[in-house]
Amino acid sequence: VDIFKQEKEIILSDYNQIQIIVETSTYTTVPSALFIPAESDYYFHFEHAADKEKIVLFNRIPACDIINIFSLPLTINKALALQFPETTIEHHITYFLKERIKERRDSIHVWVGKTSVDIVVYKDNRINLINNYAVTGNEDIIYFILFLAETFRFDTESAQFILYQDNNRKELYDLL
């Protein structure tokens, strides 16, 4: 929250739109047809522990026909609402699905973070899996990619594996 005090010139600038992308490993997705906005806390807490210091938010992803539900610390949400009332808050998986994954053909997309990876499996013209996995190194990432390739019956010789956010991970490419 101190960032707002330090960056006064940014806050005082005029903006047409502000979009914040939040990266967190705690999220869940629900098919649009089953989603009831008033039940978003229930959907989220079915998979993740309740925390009174966090607020549950959600993003619609029309192209995938799903809702992404995630949490954000209350202090950050309040600070953003106070400083930027019209802010759009998106989870990184929402951004990933809407903006980064353009081709919807059979493929495994991997968003590489510092301590986890998010993997999206497209098979038969639809999303078959969206999940987050904790990792400690490149071997863990390779394990999850190969495990999912086998689970979803991809030919590992011709399958399309796409890595995102792979900062300084040349060795990961070499392993693939």
SULZIGI-V748664 format. One record per backbone hydrogen bond with DSSP energy under -1.0 kcal/mol. CO is the residue of the C=O (numbers start at 0). NH is the residue of the N-H. If there is no record, write none. Layout:
# SULZIGI-V748664
co: [CO	CO]
nh: [NH	NH]
This chain:
# SULZIGI-V748664
co: [0	1	2	6	7	17	19	21	27	29	30	35	36	38	39	40	41	43	43	50	52	54	56	58	60	60	60	64	65	66	67	68	69	71	72	73	74	75	76	77	78	79	83	87	89	90	91	92	93	94	95	99	106	107	108	109	110	114	115	116	117	118	119	120	120	121	125	128	130	132	136	137	138	139	140	141	142	143	144	145	146	147	148	149	154	154	159	161	163	164	165	168	168	169	170	171]
nh: [3	5	6	10	11	87	89	91	68	66	33	38	39	42	43	44	45	46	47	53	73	71	69	67	63	64	65	31	60	29	58	27	56	54	76	77	78	79	80	81	82	83	86	19	21	94	95	96	97	98	100	101	121	161	119	163	117	134	112	132	110	130	108	127	128	106	122	120	118	116	140	141	142	143	144	145	146	147	148	149	150	151	153	152	157	158	107	109	111	166	168	171	172	173	174	175]
